[in-house]
Amino acid sequence: MIPRPEYPRPQFVREGWLNLNGQWGFEIDHGASGRARGLVNKEQLERKITVPFCPESQLSGVGYTDFMAAVWYRRSFTLPREAEGKRVFINFGAVDYLCEVWINGQSVGTHRGGYVGFQFEITKAVHPGENTVVVCADDDTRSGRQPHGKQCNEYHSRGCDYTRTTGIWQTVWLEWTEQSRIENVRLTPDAANASLLVEAEIDGPTDGLTLEAVASFAGAVQAEASADVDGHAARILLLLEETHLWNVGEPNLYDLKLTLTREGETVDALQSYFGLRTISFDGMKCLINGKSVFQRLILDQGFYPDGVYTAPTDAELKADIERSMAMGFNGARLHQKVFEQRFLYWADHLGYIVWGEMPSWGVDPKDPWVLPIFLEEWLEALRRDYSVPSIVGWCPWNETWGESGNGQREATQRLCYLATKAVDRTRPCIDTSGGLHVVTDIYDTHDYEQSVEVYKERYAPDAPVIYDRFEGRQRYTGGPVFVSEYGGIGWNPDGSGWGYGNGPKTEEEFIERYRGLTDALLDNPNHMGFCYTQLTDVEQERNGLYYYDRRPKFDPALIHDITARKAAIEE
């Protein structure tokens, strides 16, 4: 059985594809000398690995957790008959970090970045019958110039850093198209005017091409329109007959079919979907489609005990969202990781809001060499996920500390914010979560104070709008606020691992502390939301509401009642 067999890109679905997950040849290249040693042409590598699981994981069948300078993969595939004579592409959901791919001994491309998918055209390199693909991934989390999120740059996991991920960690697949194809699509909903703007990029010859779009809801056509392709692009405005809004707990989604035609003949076709959803602010309130929504977020790090960065099944992606919702949360900060598109698919279909975040740990914004490396990957993430209804905000940096002296940190954060807004004006952007803000749409802080009495004083309705431990180095000047990390209360009966502050001695003490900290934020009429740390334990960090194996530590209904009660700002 092929692991992770589902189509990996659910907002951009083509019929013609071949899943390449499963058993591959595998070899660790500690000296990163494999090219010189001829591993590209080596007929059999030393080991076997199960793709798409990283070699550090149990599910990969390798389970090697030391540093690996480079890793190599090799497998053969038979080109399907229906792909012969067409353009053929190989796709990777994510490979960490610097990847090169060979088809039948011919290099077909390289990609830098560990979190976002990419594709190479391999039309001229493949042939009918059996073909060979070889992949090399170089990975150096200790370089200081490679964003790696929560992957530990020491041998043992420690503190907030965990097991590393090297090489392929998302689905690999083939696709084939005609000479002209839809390369990328941006979907911009307008809830107030019940419309959708479709912007498509077209690759290949464009003479005589027309793009057709049909939107439907529950099987009934709501809008259809077409536009001629002009300059490798086509724009269509769909005016919807009925308004079905997407919101928290109301996952109304329209189906969208895009067809590229020439003289009435189909050239390319995609299946997609979208949600009619607009984000705005009214003073301190966050509005989704004009409705005040208090963001009850959980910090989700996206780690799995047997798959590390990769969920063992698609069902587990959905289940993590359901676990969060069972405890009263309506969304998550997807923390220090660009989550796979299948997770976002389930967030869309469950009415669960999320914040997209770049895995910024591992690089220093004060280093001028970092910006082009960082921004290149961040822009790829924005491009990939622009059309996702459940994403309600972006955050390129997390906890940037200290002054740069030469202003490089400030310039880096400002440029990342401006680049984000240039790509997407429809969502808010936080320049750096919990750190020193330079320019931001929302002013957030991280506050792991464990005393309920202190918390209630800090966040009392008559206290300053936001408690800022960096007062003097930055200044709140207005706009929406929230505490985007709090709690982190440690709970592990065997006493191992760690949580923030002194852990409670009993379950009752845990519940009362959770209630007190959460009540303080819910009762503050100026706060638009909160984010509790965290959904599950991750290795040595034992402050999840669930254990690492996803067993609940407490009755979910009890936590739900505390989390989900009405917030003061919703009155």
Residue pairs with C-beta under 8 A, 6 or more apart in sequence:
2 19
2 21
2 22
3 21
3 22
3 50
3 51
3 52
3 53
3 59
4 21
4 52
4 171
4 310
4 313
4 314
5 19
5 21
6 314
6 342
7 13
7 17
8 91
8 93
8 117
8 170
8 171
8 173
8 340
8 341
8 342
9 91
9 117
9 341
10 273
10 341
10 342
10 345
11 185
11 187
11 272
11 273
11 341
11 345
11 387
11 388
12 185
12 270
12 272
13 270
13 271
13 272
14 175
14 177
14 268
14 269
14 270
15 269
16 80
16 82
16 83
16 86
16 175
16 176
16 177
17 173
17 174
17 175
17 176
18 77
18 80
18 83
18 173
18 174
18 175
19 171
19 172
19 173
20 51
20 75
20 77
20 90
20 133
20 171
20 172
20 173
20 174
21 50
21 51
21 52
21 171
21 172
21 173
22 50
22 51
22 75
23 48
23 49
23 50
23 51
23 75
24 48
24 49
24 50
24 51
24 73
24 74
24 75
25 44
25 45
25 47
25 48
25 49
25 72
25 73
25 74
25 75
26 45
26 46
26 47
26 48
26 49
26 55
26 62
26 71
26 72
26 73
26 74
27 34
27 39
27 42
27 45
27 46
27 47
27 71
27 72
28 46
28 47
28 55
28 64
28 68
28 70
28 71
28 72
29 39
29 68
29 69
29 70
29 71
29 72
29 136
30 68
30 69
30 70
31 69
32 69
32 70
32 138
34 40
34 70
34 72
34 136
35 136
39 45
39 72
39 134
39 136
40 102
40 105
40 134
40 136
41 105
42 74
44 74
45 72
45 73
45 74
47 62
48 61
49 55
49 60
49 61
49 62
49 73
50 59
50 60
50 61
51 60
51 73
51 75
51 168
51 172
52 93
52 168
52 169
52 170
52 171
52 172
52 310
53 59
53 60
53 61
53 169
53 307
53 308
53 310
54 60
54 96
54 165
54 166
54 167
54 168
54 169
54 307
54 308
54 309
54 310
55 62
55 63
55 64
55 68
55 71
55 166
55 167
56 62
56 63
56 64
56 65
56 163
56 164
56 165
56 166
56 308
57 63
57 163
57 304
57 306
57 307
57 308
57 310
58 305
58 306
58 307
59 306
59 307
59 310
59 312
65 163
65 164
66 155
67 141
67 142
67 155
67 164
68 139
68 166
68 167
69 138
69 139
69 140
70 136
70 137
70 138
70 139
71 136
71 137
71 139
71 166
71 167
72 134
72 135
72 136
73 133
73 134
73 135
73 136
73 137
73 167
73 168
74 132
74 133
74 134
74 135
75 132
75 133
76 130
76 131
76 132
76 133
77 130
77 131
77 133
77 174
78 129
78 130
78 131
79 88
79 126
79 127
79 128
79 129
79 131
79 174
80 174
80 176
81 128
82 176
83 174
83 176
84 128
86 123
86 176
86 177
86 178
87 121
87 123
87 176
87 177
87 178
87 179
87 181
87 204
88 121
88 122
88 123
88 126
88 174
88 175
88 176
89 119
89 120
89 121
89 122
89 174
89 175
89 176
89 177
90 101
90 103
90 108
90 119
90 120
90 122
90 133
90 172
90 173
90 174
91 117
91 118
91 119
91 171
91 172
91 173
91 174
91 175
92 99
92 101
92 111
92 117
92 118
92 119
92 168
92 170
92 172
93 117
93 169
93 170
93 171
93 172
93 340
93 341
94 114
94 115
94 116
94 117
94 168
94 169
94 170
94 338
94 340
95 111
95 114
95 135
95 137
95 167
95 168
95 169
95 170
96 114
96 115
96 137
96 139
96 148
96 165
96 166
96 167
96 169
97 112
97 113
97 114
97 137
97 138
97 139
97 140
97 146
97 148
98 110
98 111
98 112
98 137
98 138
98 139
99 110
99 111
99 112
99 118
99 135
99 136
99 137
99 138
100 107
100 109
100 110
100 135
100 136
101 107
101 108
101 109
101 110
101 120
101 133
101 134
101 135
102 108
102 133
102 134
102 135
103 122
103 125
103 126
103 131
103 132
103 133
103 134
104 125
104 126
104 127
104 131
104 132
105 132
105 134
106 125
108 120
108 121
108 122
108 125
109 118
109 120
111 118
112 373
112 376
112 377
113 147
113 376
113 377
113 380
114 139
114 146
114 147
114 148
114 165
114 359
114 377
115 147
115 149
115 337
115 338
115 358
115 359
115 377
115 381
116 338
116 377
116 380
116 381
116 384
117 170
117 341
117 384
118 380
119 175
125 131
135 167
135 168
137 166
137 167
137 168
139 146
139 164
139 166
139 167
140 146
141 148
141 151
141 152
141 153
141 164
141 362
142 153
144 362
144 363
144 364
144 367
145 363
145 367
145 369
145 370
145 373
146 362
146 363
146 373
147 358
147 359
147 360
147 361
147 362
147 363
147 373
147 374
147 377
148 164
148 359
148 361
148 362
149 336
149 337
149 359
149 360
149 361
149 362
150 160
150 161
150 162
150 301
150 303
150 335
150 336
150 337
150 359
150 361
150 538
151 161
151 162
151 163
151 164
151 165
151 362
152 158
152 161
152 162
152 163
152 164
153 161
153 362
154 161
157 163
157 539
157 540
158 540
159 540
159 541
160 541
161 361
162 301
162 303
162 308
162 538
162 539
162 540
162 541
163 303
163 308
163 539
164 308
165 308
165 309
165 310
169 308
169 309
169 310
170 310
170 340
177 268
178 204
178 267
178 268
179 204
179 205
180 202
180 203
180 204
180 205
180 206
180 209
180 260
180 262
180 267
180 268
181 202
181 203
181 204
181 260
181 267
181 268
182 200
182 201
182 202
182 203
182 211
182 258
182 260
182 268
182 270
183 200
183 201
183 202
183 203
184 200
184 201
184 383
185 198
185 199
185 200
185 201
185 258
185 270
185 272
185 387
186 197
186 198
186 199
186 200
186 386
186 387
187 196
187 197
187 198
187 199
187 256
187 272
187 274
187 386
187 387
188 196
188 197
188 199
188 387
188 426
189 195
189 196
189 197
189 274
189 275
189 276
189 277
189 278
189 389
190 196
190 197
190 276
190 278
191 243
191 245
191 276
191 277
191 278
191 289
191 290
192 278
192 290
193 239
194 239
194 240
194 242
194 243
194 276
195 237
195 238
195 239
195 240
196 215
196 223
196 237
196 238
196 240
196 254
196 256
196 274
196 276
197 235
197 236
197 237
197 238
198 211
198 213
198 234
198 235
198 236
198 237
198 238
198 256
198 258
199 233
199 234
199 235
200 211
200 233
200 234
200 235
200 236
200 258
201 232
201 233
202 209
202 211
202 229
202 232
202 233
202 234
202 260
203 232
206 229
206 230
206 231
206 232
208 262
208 263
209 228
209 229
209 234
209 260
209 261
209 262
209 267
210 226
210 227
210 228
210 229
210 234
210 260
210 261
210 262
211 226
211 227
211 228
211 229
211 234
211 236
211 258
211 259
211 260
211 261
212 224
212 225
212 226
212 258
212 259
212 260
212 261
213 223
213 224
213 225
213 226
213 236
213 238
213 256
213 257
213 258
213 259
214 221
214 223
214 224
214 256
214 257
214 259
215 221
215 222
215 223
215 224
215 238
215 240
215 254
215 255
215 256
215 274
216 222
216 254
216 255
216 256
216 257
217 242
217 244
217 252
217 254
217 255
220 242
222 238
222 240
222 241
222 242
222 254
223 238
223 239
223 240
223 241
224 238
225 236
225 237
225 238
225 239
226 236
227 234
227 235
227 236
228 234
229 260
240 254
240 276
243 276
244 252
244 254
244 276
245 252
245 276
245 277
245 289
246 252
246 253
246 275
246 276
246 277
246 289
246 348
246 351
246 389
247 277
247 288
247 289
247 291
247 293
247 351
248 288
248 293
248 330
248 331
248 351
248 352
248 353
249 330
249 351
250 351
251 275
251 348
251 349
251 350
251 351
252 275
252 276
253 273
253 274
253 275
253 348
253 349
253 389
254 273
254 274
254 275
254 276
255 271
255 272
255 273
256 271
256 272
256 273
256 274
257 269
257 270
257 271
257 272
258 269
258 270
258 272
259 266
259 268
259 269
260 266
260 267
260 268
260 269
261 267
272 387
273 348
274 387
274 389
275 348
275 389
275 390
276 289
277 288
277 289
277 389
278 288
278 289
278 290
278 426
279 286
279 287
279 288
279 392
279 393
279 426
279 427
279 428
280 287
280 290
281 287
281 428
281 479
281 480
281 528
282 292
283 480
284 480
284 481
284 525
284 526
284 527
284 528
284 569
285 292
285 480
285 528
285 569
286 292
286 293
286 294
286 295
286 392
286 480
286 528
286 529
287 293
288 353
288 392
292 569
292 570
293 330
293 353
294 522
294 528
294 529
294 567
294 569
294 570
295 330
295 331
295 353
295 392
295 482
295 528
295 529
295 530
295 531
296 328
296 329
296 330
296 331
296 529
296 530
296 563
296 564
297 329
297 330
297 331
297 332
297 333
297 353
297 355
297 484
297 529
297 530
297 531
297 532
298 324
298 327
298 329
298 331
298 332
298 333
298 531
298 532
298 534
298 535
298 545
299 332
299 333
299 335
299 485
299 531
299 532
299 533
299 534
299 535
300 320
300 324
300 332
300 333
300 334
300 335
300 534
300 535
301 335
301 336
301 337
301 534
301 535
301 536
301 538
302 309
302 334
302 335
302 337
302 339
302 343
303 309
303 536
303 538
303 539
303 548
304 310
304 311
304 312
304 316
305 548
305 549
306 312
309 337
310 340
311 317
311 320
311 340
311 343
314 342
317 340
317 342
317 343
317 346
318 346
318 350
319 550
320 343
320 535
320 536
320 550
321 332
321 343
321 346
321 347
321 350
321 352
322 350
323 535
323 546
323 550
323 552
323 556
324 332
324 352
324 535
325 350
325 352
326 556
326 557
326 560
327 545
327 556
327 559
327 560
327 563
328 559
328 560
328 561
328 562
328 563
328 564
329 532
329 563
330 352
330 353
331 352
331 353
331 354
331 355
331 390
331 392
332 352
332 353
332 354
332 355
332 531
332 535
333 354
333 355
333 357
333 395
333 433
333 484
333 485
333 531
334 343
334 354
334 355
334 356
334 357
335 357
335 398
335 534
336 357
336 359
336 360
336 361
336 398
337 357
337 359
338 356
338 357
338 358
338 359
338 381
338 384
338 385
339 354
341 384
341 385
344 354
344 385
344 388
344 390
344 391
346 352
347 353
347 354
347 388
347 390
348 388
348 389
348 390
351 390
352 390
353 390
353 391
353 392
354 390
354 391
354 392
355 391
355 392
355 393
355 394
355 395
356 381
356 382
356 385
356 388
356 391
356 393
356 394
356 395
357 394
357 395
357 396
357 398
357 433
358 374
358 377
358 378
358 381
358 395
358 396
358 397
360 374
360 396
360 397
360 398
360 400
361 398
363 370
363 373
363 374
364 370
365 371
365 374
365 397
365 400
365 404
365 408
365 409
365 412
365 413
366 402
366 404
366 405
366 406
366 408
366 409
366 412
367 408
368 408
370 412
371 411
371 412
371 415
371 416
374 396
374 412
374 416
375 415
375 416
375 419
378 396
378 416
378 419
378 420
379 419
379 423
382 394
382 420
382 423
382 424
383 423
385 391
386 423
386 424
391 427
392 427
392 428
393 427
393 428
393 429
393 430
393 441
393 442
394 420
394 424
394 427
394 428
394 429
394 430
395 429
395 430
395 431
395 432
395 433
396 413
396 416
396 417
396 420
396 429
396 431
396 432
397 413
397 416
397 431
397 432
397 433
397 435
398 432
398 433
398 434
398 435
399 432
399 433
399 434
399 435
399 446
400 409
400 413
400 432
400 435
400 436
401 435
401 436
402 409
402 436
403 409
403 473
404 410
409 436
409 438
410 438
413 431
413 432
413 437
413 438
413 439
414 431
414 438
414 439
416 431
417 429
417 431
417 438
417 439
417 440
418 439
420 429
421 429
428 441
428 442
428 480
429 440
429 441
430 437
430 440
430 441
430 442
430 444
430 484
431 437
431 438
431 439
431 440
432 438
432 440
433 444
433 446
433 484
433 485
434 444
434 445
434 446
434 484
434 485
436 470
436 473
436 474
437 443
437 474
440 479
441 479
441 480
442 479
442 480
442 481
442 482
442 528
443 466
443 476
443 479
443 480
443 481
444 481
444 482
444 483
444 484
445 466
445 467
445 468
445 469
445 481
445 483
445 484
446 483
446 484
446 485
446 486
447 455
447 458
447 467
447 469
447 483
447 485
447 486
448 485
448 486
448 487
448 488
448 500
448 501
448 533
449 455
449 458
449 501
450 489
450 500
450 501
450 502
450 513
450 517
452 512
452 513
452 516
452 517
452 520
455 516
455 517
455 520
456 516
456 519
456 520
457 463
458 467
458 520
459 467
459 483
459 520
459 521
459 523
459 524
459 527
460 520
460 524
461 523
461 524
461 525
461 526
461 568
464 476
465 476
465 481
465 526
466 476
466 481
466 526
468 474
468 476
480 528
481 526
481 527
481 528
482 521
482 527
482 528
482 529
482 530
482 531
483 521
483 527
483 530
483 531
484 530
484 531
485 531
485 533
486 517
486 521
486 530
486 531
486 532
486 533
487 500
487 514
487 517
487 518
487 532
487 533
487 543
488 499
488 500
488 501
488 533
488 534
488 543
489 499
489 500
489 501
489 503
489 504
489 510
489 513
489 514
489 517
489 543
490 497
490 498
490 499
490 500
490 501
490 503
490 542
490 543
491 499
491 503
491 504
491 507
491 510
491 542
491 543
491 553
492 499
492 537
492 542
496 540
496 542
497 537
497 539
497 540
497 541
497 542
498 540
498 541
498 542
498 543
499 541
499 542
499 543
500 533
500 543
504 510
504 513
507 554
510 554
511 554
511 558
511 559
511 562
514 559
514 562
515 562
518 530
518 532
518 562
518 563
519 562
521 527
521 530
522 530
522 565
522 566
522 567
522 568
523 567
523 568
524 568
524 569
525 568
525 569
525 571
526 569
527 567
527 569
528 569
532 545
532 563
533 543
534 541
534 543
534 544
534 545
535 544
535 545
535 546
536 544
536 545
536 546
536 547
536 548
536 550
537 543
537 544
537 546
537 547
537 548
538 544
538 548
539 548
544 553
545 552
545 553
545 554
545 559
546 552
546 553
547 553
